[in-house]
Amino acid sequence: MSIQPSRRQVLAGSAAALFAASALISGSAWAQTTLTLGHGAAPGNPRSVAAEEFAKLVGEKTSGEVTVNIAGSEQLGNDVAMLTSLRTGALDLTANSQGAASGLVPEIAALGLPFLFENADAAFAVLDGPIGEELAGKFGELGIITLGWWDNGIRHITNSKQPIEQPADLEGMKIRTPADPMTIDIFQALGAATEQIAFSELYVALQQGVVDGQENPLANIASSSFTRSTRTSAYPRTSGRARRSSRRRLAGRGSPRSSRPRCRKRRSRPASCSGG
């Protein structure tokens, strides 16, 4: 079978594939299709592990007709750049962030508020309910279909100056934050100066003293070895953060309960792969 569809046709077709996985498994013919999934996480990070598992599942459930290539560690640019590429059709899938995505759907910035949810179960009860569906609908209007919600972990602070035991300890510190207006406002309200540095450049920036510290989930801190460049590691919890995994014409969900991906089927969704 020889078909040369346009990129938009490929995206729409692969969507139907995962929504109708049982039909494909039963023997429907497909032209060979290759998709690219971009993310900013380092190797070994739960997002990276989950992305690799997702690619594996897609290959298995399409009998090798659909291949997903993974481009991690910001190989295809930062989160904002990947969202732009997603909208133009230059990128097929991305595991992206709430901060970057809020530039497209401002309402999602509310998920970055500190202490908003009591625990992960409470957060996912919201994201898997009507509010999550409403947010997904807003992205759909922009041509981006939400695959699911992945937990990006509780955010913590590391720095090279002093332990942070109370909000006042942040006064005067220079903290790297993502280019997320909500996070920037939070740290500035606590008296810190903020700098927006690309995640891929953060390790060197900490090492050279460009900033005093940074805030990230423990998975990011560990996989990127940030504690090697910040002598003092203080871990006050600041907020939970939902990370979006999105693409055109595809749907699924993720779970925060384990950093090891796990997969399952739901009646109304395709097989889903989740990671912390």
C-alpha positions as CSV (number, residue, x, y, z in Angstrom):
1,M,0.0,0.0,0.0
2,S,1.5,3.3,-1.1
3,I,-0.1,6.5,0.2
4,Q,1.6,9.9,0.5
5,P,-0.8,11.9,2.7
6,S,-0.3,15.5,3.8
7,R,0.9,16.1,7.4
8,R,-2.6,17.2,8.4
9,Q,-4.0,14.0,6.9
10,V,-1.4,12.0,8.8
11,L,-2.4,13.7,12.0
12,A,-6.1,13.1,11.5
13,G,-5.5,9.5,10.4
14,S,-3.3,8.6,13.4
15,A,-5.9,10.1,15.6
16,A,-8.4,7.6,14.3
17,A,-5.9,4.9,14.9
18,L,-5.6,5.3,18.6
19,F,-9.2,6.0,19.1
20,A,-10.0,2.9,17.2
21,A,-7.1,0.7,18.3
22,S,-9.2,-2.5,18.3
23,A,-10.1,-2.0,14.6
24,L,-6.4,-1.7,13.7
25,I,-5.4,-4.7,15.7
26,S,-8.1,-6.7,13.8
27,G,-6.3,-6.2,10.5
28,S,-7.0,-2.8,9.0
29,A,-4.3,-1.7,6.6
30,W,-2.2,1.4,7.2
31,A,0.5,3.2,5.4
32,Q,3.7,3.5,7.4
33,T,3.5,6.6,9.5
34,T,6.2,8.3,11.6
35,L,5.3,10.8,14.3
36,T,7.6,12.9,16.5
37,L,7.0,13.6,20.2
38,G,9.0,16.4,21.7
39,H,9.6,17.2,25.4
40,G,12.1,19.0,27.5
41,A,13.0,16.4,30.1
42,A,16.4,14.8,30.6
43,P,16.9,11.0,30.1
44,G,15.6,9.1,33.1
45,N,13.0,11.7,34.0
46,P,9.5,10.2,34.4
47,R,8.3,12.2,31.4
48,S,11.1,10.7,29.3
49,V,10.4,7.2,30.6
50,A,6.6,7.6,29.9
51,A,7.3,9.0,26.5
52,E,9.4,6.0,25.6
53,E,6.7,3.7,26.9
54,F,4.0,5.5,24.9
55,A,6.1,5.1,21.7
56,K,6.4,1.4,22.5
57,L,2.7,1.0,23.0
58,V,1.8,2.8,19.8
59,G,4.1,0.5,17.8
60,E,2.6,-2.6,19.4
61,K,-1.0,-1.5,19.0
62,T,-0.6,-0.6,15.3
63,S,1.5,-3.7,14.5
64,G,4.5,-1.4,13.7
65,E,2.6,0.7,11.2
66,V,2.9,3.8,13.3
67,T,6.3,4.8,14.8
68,V,6.8,7.5,17.4
69,N,10.2,9.1,17.5
70,I,11.1,10.8,20.8
71,A,13.0,14.1,20.9
72,G,13.7,15.0,24.5
73,S,16.0,17.4,26.4
74,E,14.6,20.4,24.4
75,Q,16.1,19.1,21.1
76,L,13.3,20.8,19.3
77,G,13.3,24.0,21.4
78,N,11.7,25.0,24.7
79,D,8.1,24.3,25.6
80,V,6.8,27.5,23.9
81,A,8.6,26.7,20.7
82,M,7.2,23.1,20.7
83,L,3.7,24.4,21.2
84,T,4.2,26.7,18.2
85,S,5.5,23.8,16.1
86,L,2.6,21.7,17.2
87,R,0.1,24.3,15.9
88,T,1.9,24.7,12.6
89,G,2.1,21.0,12.1
90,A,5.9,20.8,12.3
91,L,5.6,18.7,15.4
92,D,3.1,15.9,16.0
93,L,3.0,15.5,19.8
94,T,4.4,17.2,22.9
95,A,4.5,16.6,26.6
96,N,4.3,20.3,27.5
97,S,4.0,22.5,30.6
98,Q,1.2,24.5,32.2
99,G,3.3,27.7,32.1
100,A,4.0,27.6,28.4
101,A,0.4,26.5,27.6
102,S,-1.1,29.4,29.6
103,G,0.1,31.6,26.8
104,L,-2.5,30.0,24.6
105,V,-5.2,29.3,27.2
106,P,-4.8,31.7,30.1
107,E,-7.2,29.8,32.4
108,I,-4.7,27.0,32.8
109,A,-2.4,29.3,34.7
110,A,-4.7,28.8,37.8
111,L,-3.3,25.2,38.1
112,G,0.0,26.8,39.1
113,L,-1.3,28.3,42.3
114,P,0.5,27.0,45.4
115,F,-1.3,24.8,47.8
116,L,-4.3,24.7,45.5
117,F,-5.0,21.0,45.9
118,E,-4.7,18.9,49.1
119,N,-3.1,16.0,47.3
120,A,-2.7,14.4,43.9
121,D,-6.0,12.6,44.0
122,A,-7.8,15.9,44.5
123,A,-5.9,17.5,41.6
124,F,-6.8,14.6,39.2
125,A,-10.4,14.6,40.3
126,V,-10.6,18.1,39.0
127,L,-8.5,17.5,35.8
128,D,-10.4,14.3,34.9
129,G,-13.7,16.0,35.5
130,P,-15.7,18.9,33.9
131,I,-13.0,21.5,34.5
132,G,-10.4,19.4,32.7
133,E,-12.8,18.8,29.9
134,E,-13.5,22.5,29.6
135,L,-9.7,23.3,29.5
136,A,-9.2,20.6,26.8
137,G,-12.0,22.1,24.8
138,K,-10.3,25.5,24.8
139,F,-7.1,23.9,23.4
140,G,-9.2,22.1,20.9
141,E,-10.4,25.4,19.5
142,L,-6.8,26.2,18.8
143,G,-6.2,22.9,16.9
144,I,-4.5,21.2,19.9
145,I,-6.2,18.1,21.3
146,T,-5.3,17.2,24.8
147,L,-4.0,13.6,25.1
148,G,-4.1,13.8,28.9
149,W,-2.8,15.4,32.1
150,W,0.5,14.3,33.5
151,D,1.6,15.2,37.0
152,N,4.9,17.2,37.0
153,G,5.3,16.8,40.7
154,I,5.4,19.0,43.8
155,R,7.8,21.9,43.2
156,H,10.8,22.4,45.5
157,I,13.6,25.0,45.7
158,T,17.3,24.4,45.7
159,N,19.8,27.3,46.2
160,S,23.4,28.1,47.0
161,K,22.8,30.6,49.8
162,Q,20.8,29.3,52.8
163,P,18.1,26.9,53.9
164,I,14.6,28.1,53.2
165,E,12.4,27.4,56.2
166,Q,9.9,30.2,55.9
167,P,8.7,32.5,53.1
168,A,10.9,35.4,54.4
169,D,14.0,33.4,53.6
170,L,13.4,34.0,49.9
171,E,13.8,37.8,50.4
172,G,16.5,39.1,48.1
173,M,17.3,35.8,46.4
174,K,17.6,35.5,42.7
175,I,15.5,32.5,41.6
176,R,15.2,31.0,38.2
177,T,11.6,30.3,37.2
178,P,10.0,29.2,34.0
179,A,8.5,31.9,31.9
180,D,5.2,31.3,33.6
181,P,3.4,34.5,34.8
182,M,1.8,32.7,37.7
183,T,5.2,31.3,39.1
184,I,6.9,34.6,38.5
185,D,4.2,36.5,40.5
186,I,4.4,34.0,43.3
187,F,8.1,34.3,43.9
188,Q,8.1,38.1,43.4
189,A,5.4,38.4,46.0
190,L,7.6,36.4,48.4
191,G,10.4,39.0,47.9
192,A,12.6,37.1,45.4
193,A,14.0,38.4,42.2
194,T,13.2,36.1,39.2
195,E,15.1,35.2,36.1
196,Q,13.8,33.3,33.2
197,I,16.5,30.9,31.9
198,A,15.9,28.0,29.4
199,F,15.8,24.7,31.3
200,S,18.6,23.3,29.1
201,E,20.9,26.2,30.3
202,L,19.9,26.1,33.9
203,Y,22.7,23.8,35.2
204,V,25.4,26.0,33.9
205,A,23.6,29.2,35.1
206,L,23.5,27.7,38.6
207,Q,27.1,26.6,38.4
208,Q,28.2,30.1,37.3
209,G,26.1,31.9,39.9
210,V,23.9,33.7,37.4
211,V,21.1,32.9,39.8
212,D,21.1,31.8,43.5
213,G,18.6,29.0,43.1
214,Q,15.8,27.4,41.1
215,E,12.5,25.7,41.7
216,N,11.4,22.4,40.1
217,P,9.9,19.0,40.9
218,L,12.3,16.5,42.5
219,A,12.3,14.4,39.4
220,N,13.7,17.3,37.4
221,I,16.2,18.2,40.1
222,A,17.5,14.7,40.3
223,S,17.6,13.9,36.6
224,S,19.4,17.1,35.8
225,S,21.7,16.9,38.8
226,F,20.9,20.5,40.0
227,T,22.1,19.6,43.6
228,R,25.6,19.4,42.2
229,S,25.6,23.1,41.4
230,T,23.6,24.3,44.4
231,R,25.4,23.7,47.7
232,T,22.3,24.1,49.8
233,S,19.2,22.0,49.0
234,A,16.1,23.3,50.7
235,Y,12.9,21.6,49.8
236,P,9.8,23.5,50.9
237,R,6.8,22.5,48.9
238,T,5.5,25.3,46.7
239,S,2.9,23.9,44.4
240,G,1.7,20.9,42.5
241,R,2.0,21.3,38.7
242,A,0.0,19.6,36.0
243,R,1.9,19.0,32.8
244,R,0.0,18.6,29.6
245,S,0.7,16.0,27.0
246,S,-1.0,17.2,23.8
247,R,-1.3,16.6,20.1
248,R,-3.8,16.9,17.3
249,R,-6.7,14.3,17.4
250,L,-5.5,12.1,20.2
251,A,-6.8,11.5,23.7
252,G,-5.7,9.7,26.9
253,R,-4.6,10.4,30.5
254,G,-1.7,10.2,32.9
255,S,-1.4,9.5,36.6
256,P,0.8,11.0,39.4
257,R,0.8,7.9,41.5
258,S,4.0,6.4,40.3
259,S,7.1,7.5,38.4
260,R,7.0,4.2,36.6
261,P,4.7,4.3,33.5
262,R,1.7,2.0,33.6
263,C,-0.8,1.4,30.9
264,R,-4.4,0.6,30.8
265,K,-7.6,0.7,28.7
266,R,-10.7,2.7,29.3
267,R,-14.0,2.2,27.4
268,S,-14.1,5.9,26.3
269,R,-10.3,6.4,25.8
270,P,-7.5,4.6,24.1
271,A,-4.8,2.7,26.0
272,S,-3.2,5.3,28.2
273,C,0.4,5.5,29.5
274,S,1.1,7.4,32.7
275,G,4.1,8.7,34.5
276,G,5.0,11.0,37.4
